[in-house]
């Protein structure tokens, strides 16, 4: 039977539109019933064998699963720490896109700014007046360690944000990158602790400080800590296999971008008796987080109390034993300002270390697990959490110039003095160049101009 229908009026058109809308709503409802968790399509760019490429998030296996499916799950969850995760939200993927751009742009900006100011800090502290001071020697070692952290960050940026092989290019580059990301932060934390102890002893017992923290002994302490951390961090790199091919990819295993499950799969297949992460996670956590997290507040509070007591003692001595003069008042004001400057610096260092390293260390210790997610929302959320923790970690090591130099007046004055010396050096070189040129011109004029000499020759 043939039916013909002609839509001639507006009421018929409205009925057709309503029917289309109802059908579309019914299809969406049916899809929701089939997908109660509200999963959304996900794209993950994977370089490797085609059998490991994941197309949708609703593939999670249950019970006894195959090795390929397990690899898919692991690689898919690991994507929250790289630029490989792409979640098609409705109407957009704002959260994941923001995390991607924050890492892609924020990382190199922090690296360049941090390297510049840490190198400037080293230049200031290497001046003749400062490099003879114990505190400044420790600060030089701290700035060098921070430079190593920031420079090493470029390899992680290229590997996991630009998706080009940097760490996975060779076993040597992998070992160097993983070694540095553990060694340099531990060196930085130890230098902060050593500097806090040195300042505390200087206020508690100045004569004893001059004996224990002389310039020569301070340098010996720095070298001893350096050698200890080198041995502590290089042995696990040599003993355990962290560079391997698994799940269709070349892996340079590190806790900051790789799941522990991936390492367990490799160890089980390779019959490895030891586990790099289970052995080393607490060593790195204790050296970089637990000891500074507990020790810095205690030392700094003790130091602030010692500075305050010295200030009260000095003020009472000045009031009792000296006649008030303009010079004594200026000297007392200068001492108070110096003590306030040190106090501000200590508080800023402690608060910055707490805020900027806690999240990173919680991730490193697997207390906050960003790799075991079951929904796309969790992946997006942990991608942003991981991004914030990582950027704060690098900002901590990029901001030490401001915390240790700009927050204390002596360092600001030394920076100004260095800038004046640089300008004087440039000005002196220009004057010497101008004087040399004028001397050459004067000698040339004494012989006459070239035209005049040519005229004399013709004659």
C-alpha positions in Angstrom: 0.0 0.0 0.0 1.4 3.4 -0.9 0.9 6.3 1.4 1.6 9.9 0.4 1.9 12.7 2.9 2.3 16.3 2.1 3.3 18.8 4.7 1.4 22.0 3.9 0.9 23.8 7.1 2.9 24.7 10.1 1.1 22.4 12.6 2.2 19.4 10.6 5.8 20.6 10.6 5.7 21.0 14.4 4.4 17.4 14.9 7.3 16.1 12.7 9.9 18.1 14.8 8.4 16.8 18.0 8.5 13.2 16.8 12.2 13.6 15.8 13.1 15.1 19.2 11.2 12.3 21.1 13.0 9.6 19.1 16.4 11.2 19.8 15.6 11.3 23.6 14.6 7.7 23.6 17.8 6.7 21.9 19.8 8.6 24.5 17.8 7.0 27.3 18.5 3.5 25.8 22.2 4.3 25.7 22.2 5.4 29.3 20.5 2.1 30.3 23.2 0.2 28.5 25.9 2.4 30.0 24.9 3.1 33.6 28.3 4.5 34.6 28.1 7.2 32.0 31.4 6.3 30.3 32.5 8.4 27.4 34.6 7.6 24.3 38.3 8.1 24.9 41.2 8.3 22.5 44.7 7.4 23.6 47.6 7.7 21.2 49.9 4.6 21.7 53.0 4.0 19.9 53.5 0.3 19.6 51.7 -2.8 18.5 48.2 -2.4 17.2 46.7 -5.0 19.6 47.3 -2.7 22.6 45.5 0.4 21.2 42.5 1.3 23.2 39.4 2.8 21.5 36.8 3.0 24.3 36.8 3.1 28.1 34.2 0.4 28.4 36.5 -2.5 27.9 37.6 -3.4 31.5 37.8 -7.1 31.9 36.7 -9.1 35.0 38.0 -12.4 36.4 40.9 -14.1 34.6 42.0 -11.7 31.9 44.5 -12.0 29.1 47.9 -10.3 29.2 47.0 -8.0 26.4 43.8 -6.7 28.2 45.8 -6.1 31.3 48.4 -4.1 29.4 45.6 -2.1 27.8 44.2 -1.2 31.3 47.6 -0.2 32.6 48.6 1.9 29.7 45.2 3.5 29.6 45.4 4.6 33.2 49.0 5.7 32.9 47.9 8.2 30.3 46.6 10.6 33.0 50.2 11.7 33.5 51.0 12.3 29.9 49.7 14.2 26.8 48.2 10.9 25.5 44.9 11.1 27.3 42.1 12.7 25.3 38.5 12.6 26.7 35.7 13.8 24.5 33.5 15.6 27.0 30.1 17.1 26.2 30.4 19.8 25.0 34.2 19.9 25.5 37.1 18.3 27.4 37.9 21.4 29.4 39.5 19.7 32.5 41.9 17.4 30.5 42.7 20.1 28.0 43.6 22.5 30.8 45.8 19.9 32.5 47.6 19.2 29.1 48.2 22.8 28.4 49.4 23.5 32.0 52.0 20.8 31.7 52.9 21.6 28.1 53.4 25.3 28.6 54.0 25.5 32.4 56.9 23.0 32.5 59.3 24.8 30.1 58.4 28.2 31.5 59.3 27.1 35.1 62.4 25.4 33.8 63.8 28.4 32.0 62.9 30.9 34.7 64.3 28.6 37.4 67.5 27.9 35.6 68.1 31.6 35.0 67.6 32.7 38.6 69.5 29.7 40.0 72.5 30.5 37.8 72.2 34.2 38.9 72.1 33.0 42.5 75.3 31.0 41.9 77.0 34.1 40.3 76.0 36.2 43.3 77.2 33.7 45.9 80.5 33.1 44.2 81.6 36.7 44.8 84.7 36.9 46.9 83.0 38.3 50.0 80.3 35.6 50.0 82.0 32.4 49.1 84.0 32.6 52.3 80.8 32.4 54.3 79.6 28.9 55.3 75.9 29.6 54.6 76.7 30.8 51.1 78.7 27.7 50.3 75.6 25.6 51.2 73.4 27.8 49.1 75.7 27.3 46.1 75.3 23.6 46.4 71.6 24.0 46.8 71.4 26.2 43.6 73.4 23.6 41.7 71.1 20.8 42.8 68.1 22.8 41.8 69.6 23.5 38.3 70.1 19.7 37.9 66.4 19.1 38.8 65.2 21.8 36.3 67.5 20.7 33.5 66.5 17.1 34.0 62.9 18.2 33.7 63.3 18.9 30.0 63.8 15.2 29.3 60.5 14.4 31.1 58.8 17.2 29.2 60.0 16.0 25.8 59.2 12.3 26.6 55.7 12.7 28.1 54.4 16.0 26.8 55.9 16.3 23.3 55.7 12.5 23.0 59.2 12.2 21.5 61.7 9.6 22.8 64.1 11.3 25.2 64.4 9.0 28.2 63.4 5.9 26.2 66.0 6.5 23.5 68.7 4.5 25.3 69.4 2.8 28.5 72.0 5.4 29.5 69.6 8.3 29.1 66.9 6.4 31.0 69.3 5.7 33.9 70.6 9.3 34.0 67.1 10.8 34.0 65.8 8.5 36.7 68.9 8.9 38.8 68.8 12.7 38.7 65.1 13.0 39.5 65.9 11.2 42.8 69.4 12.4 43.6 69.0 16.1 42.9 65.9 16.7 45.1 67.5 14.7 47.9 70.6 16.8 47.6 68.5 20.0 47.7 66.6 18.8 50.8 69.8 17.9 52.6 71.3 21.3 51.8 68.2 23.1 53.3 68.5 21.0 56.4 72.3 21.7 56.7 71.8 25.4 56.2 69.1 25.5 58.9 71.3 23.7 61.4 74.2 26.0 60.6 72.1 29.1 61.2 70.7 27.7 64.4 74.1 26.9 65.8 75.3 30.4 64.9 72.6 31.9 67.1 72.8 29.4 69.9 76.6 29.1 70.3 78.6 31.5 68.0 82.1 30.3 69.2 81.2 26.7 68.6 79.7 27.6 65.2 83.0 29.1 64.1 84.8 25.8 64.9 82.2 23.4 63.5 81.1 25.4 60.5 84.3 26.9 59.2 84.4 27.4 55.5 86.7 24.4 55.0 84.6 22.0 57.2 81.4 23.2 55.5 82.7 22.2 52.1 83.8 18.9 53.5 80.2 18.3 54.8 78.8 19.2 51.4 81.2 16.8 49.6 80.4 14.0 52.1 76.6 14.4 51.6 77.2 14.5 47.8 79.1 11.2 47.8 76.6 9.5 50.1 73.7 10.4 47.9 75.5 9.4 44.8 76.1 5.9 46.2 72.6 5.7 47.6 70.9 6.5 44.3 73.2 4.9 41.8 73.1 1.4 43.3 69.4 0.8 42.6 69.8 2.0 39.1 72.5 -0.5 38.5 70.9 -3.4 40.3 67.4 -3.3 39.0 66.1 -3.3 35.5 64.1 -0.2 34.8 64.6 -0.1 31.0 62.6 -2.8 29.3 60.1 -3.5 26.5 56.7 -4.4 27.8 53.1 -4.1 26.6 54.2 -3.0 23.1 56.2 -0.1 24.3 59.8 0.8 25.3 59.6 1.6 29.0 61.9 3.8 31.1 60.2 3.0 34.4 59.7 5.8 36.9 57.0 6.3 39.5 56.2 9.8 38.2 54.7 8.5 34.9 54.5 4.7 35.1 52.2 2.4 37.1 53.7 -0.1 39.6 51.5 -2.8 37.9 53.6 -2.4 34.7 56.8 -3.1 36.7 55.2 -6.1 38.4 54.2 -7.6 35.0 57.8 -7.2 33.8 59.3 -8.6 37.0 57.0 -11.6 36.9 57.9 -12.4 33.3 61.6 -11.8 33.8 61.6 -13.8 37.1 63.1 -10.8 38.9 63.4 -11.4 42.7 63.7 -7.8 43.7 61.4 -4.9 43.0 63.0 -1.5 42.4 60.0 0.5 43.6 59.2 -1.5 46.7 62.9 -1.2 47.8 63.5 2.4 46.9 60.2 4.2 47.4 60.7 4.7 51.2 64.4 5.6 50.8 63.5 8.5 48.5 60.5 9.4 50.6 62.4 9.6 53.9 65.3 11.6 52.4 63.2 14.1 50.5 60.0 14.5 52.4 59.8 12.9 55.9 63.1 14.2 57.4 62.7 17.8 56.0 58.9 17.8 56.7 59.5 17.1 60.3 63.0 18.6 60.8 62.6 22.0 59.1 59.7 23.2 61.3 61.4 22.2 64.5 64.7 23.8 63.5 63.1 26.9 62.2 60.9 27.4 65.2 63.9 26.9 67.4 65.9 29.4 65.3 63.1 32.0 65.4 63.0 31.7 69.2 66.8 32.1 69.4 66.7 35.2 67.1 64.0 36.7 69.2 65.9 36.1 72.5 69.1 37.6 70.9 67.1 40.6 69.9 65.6 41.1 73.3 69.0 40.6 75.0 70.8 43.0 72.6 68.1 45.7 73.1 68.3 45.5 76.9 72.0 45.7 76.8 71.9 48.7 74.6 69.4 50.4 76.9 71.3 49.7 80.1 75.0 50.1 79.1 75.0 52.8 76.4 73.9 56.4 76.1 71.3 56.8 73.4 72.9 58.3 70.3 72.0 58.5 66.7 74.6 56.0 65.8 73.5 53.4 68.4 69.9 53.9 67.3 70.8 53.2 63.7 72.8 50.2 64.6 70.0 48.8 66.7 67.4 49.4 63.9 69.7 47.7 61.4 70.0 44.6 63.7 66.2 44.4 64.2 65.7 44.7 60.4 68.3 41.9 59.8 66.6 39.6 62.3 63.2 40.3 60.8 64.6 39.5 57.4 66.0 36.2 58.5 62.7 35.3 60.2 60.7 36.1 57.0 63.1 34.0 55.0 62.8 31.0 57.3 59.0 31.1 57.4 58.8 31.4 53.7 61.2 28.5 53.1 59.3 26.2 55.5 55.8 27.1 54.2 56.9 26.8 50.6 58.5 23.4 51.1 55.4 22.1 52.9 53.0 23.3 50.2 55.1 22.6 47.1 56.5 19.1 47.8 53.8 17.4 49.9 51.6 16.4 47.0 54.5 15.3 44.9 55.8 13.0 47.7 52.3 11.6 48.4 52.2 10.5 44.7 55.7 9.1 44.9 54.8 7.1 47.9 51.7 5.8 46.2 49.6 7.3 49.0 47.7 9.1 46.3 47.4 6.6 43.4 46.7 8.4 40.1 46.9 5.2 38.0 44.0 3.0 39.2 40.9 4.7 37.8 37.6 3.3 36.8 35.8 6.2 35.2 36.7 8.9 32.7 35.8 11.5 35.4 38.4 10.1 37.7 41.0 10.1 34.9 40.3 13.7 34.2 40.4 14.6 37.9 43.7 12.8 38.6 45.2 14.2 35.5 44.6 17.7 36.9 45.8 16.7 40.4 49.0 15.2 39.0 49.6 18.3 36.9 49.3 20.6 39.9 51.6 18.5 42.1 54.2 18.2 39.4 54.3 22.0 38.6 54.5 22.8 42.4 57.4 20.4 42.7 59.4 22.2 40.0 58.3 25.6 41.3 59.8 24.8 44.7 63.2 24.3 43.1 62.8 27.3 40.8 61.9 29.7 43.5 64.8 29.3 45.9 66.5 32.4 44.5 63.6 34.5 45.6 63.2 32.7 49.0 66.9 32.8 49.9 68.2 35.9 48.2 65.4 38.4 47.6 63.7 37.9 51.0 66.9 38.9 52.9 68.4 42.3 52.7 72.1 41.2 52.6 71.5 39.2 49.4 69.6 42.0 47.8 72.4 44.4 48.5 74.9 41.9 47.1 72.9 41.6 43.9 72.8 45.4 43.6 76.6 45.5 44.1 77.1 42.9 41.5 74.9 44.8 39.0 76.9 48.0 39.7 80.2 46.1 39.1 78.9 44.7 35.8 77.9 48.2 34.7 81.2 49.6 35.7 83.0 46.8 33.9 81.0 47.4 30.7 81.5 51.2 31.0 85.3 50.8 31.7 85.6 48.5 28.6 83.9 51.1 26.5 86.1 53.8 27.8 89.2 51.8 27.1 88.0 51.0 23.6 87.2 54.7 23.0 90.6 55.7 24.4 92.4 53.1 22.2 90.5 54.3 19.1 91.2 57.9 19.8 94.9 57.0 20.3 95.0 55.3 16.9 93.3 58.2 15.2 95.7 60.6 16.8 98.6 58.6 15.6 97.1 58.5 12.1 96.5 62.2 12.1 100.2 62.8 13.0 101.2 61.1 9.7 98.5 63.0 7.8 95.5 61.8 6.0 95.6 59.2 3.2 94.6 61.8 0.6 97.4 64.0 1.7 99.9 61.2 1.7 98.8 60.2 -1.8 99.2 63.9 -2.9 102.7 64.0 -1.5 103.6 60.8 -3.3 102.4 62.3 -6.6 104.6 65.3 -6.0 
